[in-house]
Amino acid sequence: FLVVGERVCDYFGAASDAGRKLYASYAVYWEAVLDCKKQGATRFDLGGIDPWTNPGVYKFKKETGARETESLGEWDWA
C-alpha cells in the first residue's frame, strides 16, 4: 500500500491458490484498512476493476464493501 496524507492506494496484491481458497486477502486488507485509519487515512483506493476479464479480483474488491467510482485515467488525459 502507498499512503499519502489521507489517501491510501493499493499498489500490489497477490495470493496463492491456497490463500484464495481461504480468503486470506480479506483479512490482510481489513487489517491494512484498520491500520491506515489509525494513521488518519480517509480514502482507500483498491485500484481499477475489470469485471469481464478479471472477475475474481472484481468480486474480491466488491465484497470488501468498496464503492465503484469512475475517473479519468492516464489514457483519457493523454
JOWOPE-V995047 format. One record per pair of residues at least 12 apart in sequence whose ideal C-beta (glycine too) atoms are under 7 Angstrom apart, sorted by sequence separation. I is the first residue (numbers start at 1). J is the second residue. D is the distance in whole Angstrom. If there is no record, write none. Layout:
I J D
I J D
This chain:
13 25 7
49 61 6
46 61 5
46 64 7
49 68 7
46 66 5
8 36 5
1 32 6
3 36 6
8 41 5
6 40 6
7 41 7
6 41 6
8 43 7
10 45 6
25 60 6
29 64 6
3 39 7
6 42 4
7 43 5
8 44 5
9 45 5
10 46 5
6 43 6
8 45 7
10 47 5
3 41 6
7 45 7
